[in-house]
């Protein structure tokens, strides 16, 4: 069972187009992690590794991004390298896509824009690290990631390690409920906390295998639902950041951001960079482990979906 691609300026790679036409499994991957989330040259190595993991499972990878104004679902290695090494690669959410395409820009796609473009091409499963969400202090700033409303109107299954723990996790879970986005814990009754195995909050639904997720996707289609599934895939406890270290660094990072007067868009990259430096790179390694595990789970879900 596969979605029908919508005609338009979205260009699936020949590999992705062939897989979709044949009903073979495909998994979308975001490019913001490559261009903005990991240091060079590790970023390109991880991007290639994630694609290799999927191919080894018999799943076609579809890394999403904009290269020279071309909106791509699936990239050549040269295009992947261009986004990983370019100095002028913008970070593009859904609202940025028209201008990125019109001006011939190179742009890395966020969770929101990756989900939108992947679904438009007919891809139903997407792997990422952590979702964006409601920022701390959003009651005053109205600062909420565009990931959430995008997922509310996009029929795609997103495998993630929860919401970035630098955000307001309980408020984000409330917004996911408001938007009608189904949240499922993979092998857990707890919502994962990105760097942490457990965010401290429960989930309403649990799925212990990929086949259950694929069955839920099919049921959603039959019911005419068009919102996303968020699959929370926690890091094993022995792979998470030590919780005491996480909590201490988070307090320090939030205080540092406040001292610098940071608000809105610059806050997340500042906090993530602070974590990286304060933990001696341990947070980066936890992020990479999470993305790798999420990619493997997304591959299993895509295989189960293709079998339906």
N, C-alpha and C positions, 0 to 999 in steps of 0.2 A: 504494500500500500504506500503510494508516494504522492506528494503534492504536485500539482501542475504549475510549472513556472509561469510567471506573469510577464508578457512581453514588455520591453522597456530597455533603459540604458544599462541594466545590470548584465555583466558579461561573465557567465560561468566559463571556467577553463574547459578545454576539450575533454580533459580527464573527468571533471565533475559533470559536464553535460552528458557524457557517455554513461556514467554511472547512474545519473538520475533517470535517463531515458530507459535504462535496462532494469530499474528498480533495485539497484545494488545499494548497499549502505554508504552513507556520506555523513561526515561530521564537520561542522563549521568550527573554525578557530579564529579568535580575534587577533588583531594586529597591534593594538595599543600596548599589550604586554611586550611585544617585540621592539617597538619604536620608543616607548617611554617607560616601560616597567622594569626592564632589566639592563644592567650595564653591558657595554660592548667589551669583548666580542661574545660574551656569554649569551646575549640575546639571540644572535643568529644561530648559535649551536643549539639552544633550547627550541627555537622555532623548527629547525630541521629535525630535531629529535622527536618532537610531538607528531610531526607528519610521518616520520618513520614508524613510530609506535602504531599509528592507525593502519598504515600500509601492511605492517606485519600481522595485523589482525584480519586483513582482507577488507578493510574499510578505506574509502577514498577520503583524504583530507581536503578541506576547502577553506584555506586561510583567506580571510576577507580583508579588503583594503582598497584604497584608491591610489593608482600609480599613473602619474601624468594625466590626471583627469579621468582615466578609465576606471570604472567601478567594477571591481573584480570579486568574484566568488570562486576561489581557487587561483593559485599563483604559480608561475614558474619559479625555479630557484633563483633566477636573476632578479625577478620582481621582489621576491622575499628578501634578497640581499639588499636591494635598493631601499626598502623600508627600514631595514635593520641598521643601515650605515649612513643614511641621508641625514644632513644637518637641518633641513627645512621641512621635516615631516610634521604636519599638524595633527592634532588630536581631534577627531571628527565624531561628534554625536550626530543624531539624525538630522538636526536642523542645519548642520554644516555641510551635508552631502551635496546640495545643489550648487553651492559656491565652489566647493572643492572640484566638482566635475566641470563647472563652467570655466574655471580659471586654470585648468590643467595642473592642479596641485597634486602633491603626494600627501596622502592622509592615512593615518592609522585609525581604525574603527574601534569604538568603545563597545561595551556590552550592548547598549541600545541600538547602535547603528549596525553592528554585526548581526544581531538577531533579526533586525528589519530586513537587511539585504539577503541574508541566508534564507529566510522564509520566502522572500519574494522570488528567489531562484528555485525554490522547491525543496530546500534542505530543512529537515525537521528536528535535528539534534545538534547541539552546540556545547562545546566545552570551554570553560574559562577558569579563572582563579577564584576571585571573590566578586560578588555583586556590589554595585553602588547602592546607596540607600539614603535614608534620612540623616542629615548631618546633625551633630550635637548643636544645640541652640537654635534649631530650625524654627521653633515657635516664634522667634524674633526675626530670623533672617529669611524664612521660607526656603531654605537651602535643601533641596531634595534632588537626588540624582535623576536624570532623564531616563535611566535604566528602568525605573519602576513603571511610569506610564507607557513606555514603549512595550514592555513585556505584557502589560494589560491588554494590548490590542494585537499581539503577535503570537500566532500558533506555533510555538517552538518549545522544545524541551531543553532547558539550560542546566548543565551539570556544573556545580560550583562547590566551593568549600564554605558556603554561607555568605554572609555579608561581611565586608571588611570590618574588622573589630575596632577600627578607629572611629566608626560611625555610631549612631544611636540605634542599636540592634532592636530593642523592643519596639521603638517607634516604627522602624522599617518593617517589622513583622506585622504590625497593625496596618500599615499602608498596603502591604502585599495582600492582606485579607480584604481590605476595602476595594482594591483593584480586581478582586476575583482571580488572583493568581494562586494556583494550587501549589502548596509547599509540601514536599515529601522528603523524609529522611531516609537515606539509603543505609539499611542495616542499623538504624538508630531511631530512637524516639526523641532525640535531642537535636536542636538546630546547631550545626557547627559554627565555630567562631573564627573562621579564616586561619589565623595562626594557631588557634586553639581548637581542640577536639570538640569542646562543648561551650557554647556561648552563654550557657546558663538558662536557656529558654527551651521549652518543648516544641515539638511539631505535632500537628493533628494526625498526620498520616505517615505510615512507614511502608517501605517496599524493600524486601530482602533480595530481590533479583531483578534482572533487566526485563524479563518477560512480564512481570507485573506492571512495570512502567509502560511498556509498549501496549499492554492491554488497556491501561488508563488513557493513553493517548488515543487509541481507537475509540474508546467510549466517549471521550471529549468530542471527537469528530462527529460521532453519531448523534450527539446531543446538540451539535451546532455551536459549540463553544469556540472562541477565537483567542483566548488568553493563553499565556505560557504556563508550563510546568517548571518549577524550580526544584531541582533535585539536590539536596544538601548532602555532600559526600565528605564526612569528617576525616581529618588526618588521624592515624592511629596515635594513641597517647604517647608512645615513645618517639614520635616524629614531630610533635607539636613543640612550640616554644614553651619553656617552663612557665606556668601561669603566673608565678610571683614575678618573674622577670618581665613578662608581658605587661602586667598591671603597673609595675613601677615605670617602665619605659613609656607607656601610654600616658601616665600622669605627667611625666616630664615633657613629653612631646606636645601635649595639649597646652601646658603652661608656656612652652617656648613659642608656639604658634600665637598665643594670646599676646605675649610680650612683643612680637613682631607686628601685631595688628593685622594678622592674616584672616581673611574671610572669603567664603565662596570658593571659586575654582582652584586657587593656589593651595588650599589647605590640604587636600588629600595627597598630592605629590610631596609636599613638605613633610607631612607626618610619616609617610612611607619611607622617605629618605632618612628621617630621624631614626626610625626603627632600624633601618639597615646599618647606620653608623653606630648606634648605641648598643646593638647586639653583636657587633663584629661580623656582620653578614649572616648571622643565624636566621634572621627573619626572611632574608632573600632565599636561603636554602629551603626553608619551610614553604615559601611561596612556590618554588619550583617543584618540590615534592607534591604539593597539592595539585598544581596544574597537570603534572604527569598522571597522577591518580585519577583526576577528573577526566582526562582524555581517554584513559583506558576504560573507565566506566561508560563514558559517552559512546565509545566504540561498541561495547557490548549491547547498549540500548539500541544503537543504530542497526546492529545485526539482528536483534530481536524484532525491531520494527520492519526490517526488510523481509523477514520470514513471514510476516503477517500478510 
